[in-house]
């Protein structure tokens, strides 16, 4: 994982580390690319794997990704397959293009499918977990996972930090004429909100069972499923 939260990483490499070697079988790789779906094994036990891919749209869930995730929840639910969700998303993709694609209808379908999921569900919050998008891919609510944990790099909030600062502190930022000074204030406010939303802080008031050492992720999963 990169030290800088703005940098991307290869989610499939992480999947290969967490699960049994060469056991991951990916589904629909070229469709809804900000979400990775497939099946993998841990100690020979099969799980459905749903993971954010920050290399595509920064992990934001667009209409295709929402549809892909909804279908995968239904598939695993219908066949009694337990799931592990690896979360790193700034939330749902919004804007005119999303609206034209019927985003509200499709994203609502994801909530319906994930909230119907009745099997064992583990959520691991790797980095970003913002807004309704993050909730949608862990069963419709942070209450839903059978077990949920976050890496220390996890960050939580109602919306992406940068967007929240731009909206919440718009008057303060617009009041500063000097561009460099304005950017400095913006960066300070982002850092302040980031610290408030870090996993170790969020765990005190959100429904997260633990903040874990990333190196012990597989060990943690094994303890939970046993």
C-alpha positions as a printed Julia matrix, in Angstrom:
226×3 Matrix{Float64}:
   0.0     0.0     0.0
   1.33    3.48   -0.85
   1.96    5.86    2.04
   0.17    8.67    0.21
  -3.62    8.13    0.35
  -3.97    9.74   -3.08
  -1.94    7.02   -4.81
  -3.41    3.85   -6.27
  -2.44    0.21   -5.8
  -3.27   -3.11   -7.46
  -6.24   -4.67   -5.68
  -5.75   -8.02   -7.43
  -2.29   -8.33   -5.85
  -3.92   -7.85   -2.46
  -6.52  -10.51   -3.26
  -3.76  -12.96   -4.18
  -2.11  -12.35   -0.79
  -5.28  -12.69    1.29
  -6.62  -15.83   -0.37
  -5.2   -19.24   -1.24
  -2.59  -19.03   -3.99
  -4.02  -18.99   -7.53
  -7.54  -19.65   -6.22
  -9.11  -16.37   -7.38
 -11.44  -16.64  -10.37
 -12.61  -13.22  -11.55
 -15.99  -12.52  -13.11
 -16.85   -9.75  -15.6
 -13.45   -8.06  -15.47
 -14.17   -5.65  -18.33
 -17.56   -4.55  -16.95
 -18.07   -2.13  -14.05
 -14.32   -1.93  -13.55
 -14.31    0.03  -10.28
 -15.66   -3.13   -8.63
 -13.83   -6.47   -8.8
 -15.92   -9.61   -8.29
 -15.04  -13.27   -8.24
 -14.54  -16.39   -6.16
 -11.54  -17.41   -4.07
 -10.66  -19.85   -1.32
  -9.23  -19.54    2.17
  -8.06  -22.83    3.65
 -10.04  -24.49    0.88
 -13.31  -22.72    1.76
 -14.94  -20.8    -1.08
 -15.93  -17.15   -0.72
 -17.41  -14.56   -2.99
 -14.99  -11.64   -3.24
 -16.18   -8.1    -3.9
 -13.48   -5.43   -3.91
 -13.1    -1.76   -4.82
 -10.53   -1.02   -7.54
  -9.09    2.45   -6.9
  -7.28    2.36  -10.25
 -10.61    2.91  -12.03
 -12.59    6.07  -11.19
 -10.73    6.17   -7.88
 -12.95    3.31   -6.74
 -16.15    5.33   -7.2
 -19.18    3.16   -7.94
 -20.75    4.09  -11.27
 -23.89    2.58  -12.78
 -22.11   -0.39  -14.34
 -20.22   -1.18  -11.14
 -23.42   -0.93   -9.1
 -25.19   -3.3   -11.48
 -22.24   -5.71  -11.39
 -22.14   -5.68   -7.58
 -25.92   -6.17   -7.31
 -25.8    -9.2    -9.61
 -22.91  -10.64   -7.61
 -24.73  -10.25   -4.28
 -27.73  -12.03   -5.82
 -25.54  -14.8    -7.23
 -23.84  -15.48   -3.89
 -27.12  -15.22   -2.0
 -28.93  -17.65   -4.31
 -26.16  -20.25   -3.99
 -25.46  -19.84   -0.27
 -21.93  -18.51   -0.78
 -20.39  -16.41    1.99
 -18.75  -13.13    1.0
 -15.78  -10.92    1.82
 -15.95   -7.26    0.81
 -12.75   -5.22    0.49
 -13.74   -1.57    0.64
 -11.92    1.46   -0.76
 -14.49    3.75   -2.35
 -15.3     7.47   -2.27
 -18.95    6.47   -2.79
 -21.35    6.54   -5.69
 -20.45    8.37   -8.88
 -22.74   11.39   -9.34
 -23.31   13.93  -12.08
 -25.19   14.36  -15.39
 -23.64   11.27  -17.0
 -24.68    9.07  -14.07
 -28.2    10.48  -14.18
 -28.5     9.72  -17.9
 -27.43    6.13  -17.18
 -30.25    5.7   -14.66
 -27.92    5.73  -11.68
 -30.65    6.17   -9.05
 -32.53    3.09  -10.24
 -29.41    0.93  -10.6
 -27.81    2.02   -7.32
 -31.11    1.4    -5.53
 -31.03   -2.1    -6.98
 -27.6    -2.6    -5.38
 -29.01   -1.63   -1.98
 -31.91   -4.02   -2.46
 -29.64   -6.9    -3.45
 -27.06   -6.33   -0.72
 -29.69   -5.89    2.0
 -31.29   -9.21    0.95
 -27.99  -11.03    1.36
 -28.48  -13.64    4.1
 -25.13  -15.4     4.26
 -21.9   -14.76    6.18
 -20.35  -11.4     5.24
 -16.95  -10.02    6.27
 -16.11   -6.38    5.52
 -12.53   -5.1     5.49
 -12.2    -1.34    5.1
  -8.85   -0.89    3.38
  -8.91    2.85    2.85
 -11.84    5.07    1.79
 -15.34    4.26    3.04
 -17.55    7.19    2.18
 -21.27    7.72    1.93
 -23.96    5.35    0.78
 -21.64    3.7    -1.73
 -19.51    2.16    1.0
 -22.61    0.99    2.87
 -24.09   -0.54   -0.27
 -21.19   -2.95   -0.78
 -21.2    -4.21    2.81
 -24.82   -5.31    2.92
 -26.61   -1.96    2.89
 -25.45   -0.79    6.31
 -22.35   -0.77    8.5
 -24.46   -2.81   10.95
 -24.88   -5.65    8.45
 -21.51   -7.46    8.17
 -21.1   -10.54   10.32
 -17.68   -9.12   11.13
 -16.18   -5.81   10.06
 -12.67   -4.46   10.51
 -10.51   -1.67    9.15
  -6.86   -1.17    8.44
  -5.26    1.85   10.14
  -5.38    3.49    6.69
  -9.18    3.31    6.74
 -11.05    6.6     6.52
 -14.76    7.18    7.0
 -17.25    9.95    6.34
 -20.55   10.95    4.83
 -18.79   12.05    1.63
 -15.27   12.43    0.25
 -13.07   14.7     2.35
 -12.03   17.08   -0.42
 -15.63   17.59   -1.54
 -16.8    18.06    2.03
 -14.19   20.78    2.61
 -15.08   22.59   -0.62
 -18.76   22.63    0.3
 -18.52   23.13    4.04
 -15.86   25.82    3.96
 -16.71   27.49    0.67
 -17.19   30.97    2.13
 -13.95   30.81    4.1
 -11.99   29.63    1.06
 -13.56   32.16   -1.33
 -12.74   34.97    1.11
  -9.0    34.41    0.53
  -7.7    36.1    -2.62
  -4.18   34.68   -2.54
  -4.22   31.3    -4.3
  -1.33   29.83   -2.33
  -2.84   30.9     0.99
  -6.22   29.48   -0.06
  -4.64   26.16   -1.02
  -2.78   26.02    2.3
  -6.04   26.49    4.21
  -7.74   23.89    2.04
  -4.99   21.34    2.72
  -5.09   22.03    6.47
  -8.86   21.53    6.55
  -8.57   18.29    4.56
  -5.94   16.99    6.97
  -8.11   17.93    9.95
 -11.13   16.08    8.55
  -8.96   13.13    7.56
  -7.67   12.76   11.11
 -11.22   12.93   12.49
 -12.35   10.19   10.1
  -9.42    7.8    10.51
 -10.29    4.21   11.36
  -8.99    4.35   14.92
 -11.28    7.33   15.58
 -14.24    6.01   13.63
 -14.12    2.7    15.5
 -15.18    4.5    18.67
 -18.57    5.48   17.26
 -19.17    3.44   14.09
 -20.09   -0.23   13.83
 -16.56   -1.54   13.25
 -15.51   -4.57   15.25
 -11.76   -3.97   15.09
  -8.87   -2.02   13.61
  -6.27   -4.57   12.56
  -2.69   -4.82   11.34
  -2.94   -5.3     7.54
  -0.37   -8.09    7.78
  -2.83  -10.03    9.95
  -5.81   -9.72    7.6
  -5.75  -13.34    6.46
  -5.2   -14.51   10.04
  -8.18  -12.42   11.16
 -10.41  -13.85    8.43
  -9.43  -17.39    9.42
 -10.27  -16.72   13.07
 -13.67  -15.33   12.13
 -14.68  -18.16    9.8
 -13.59  -20.8    12.29
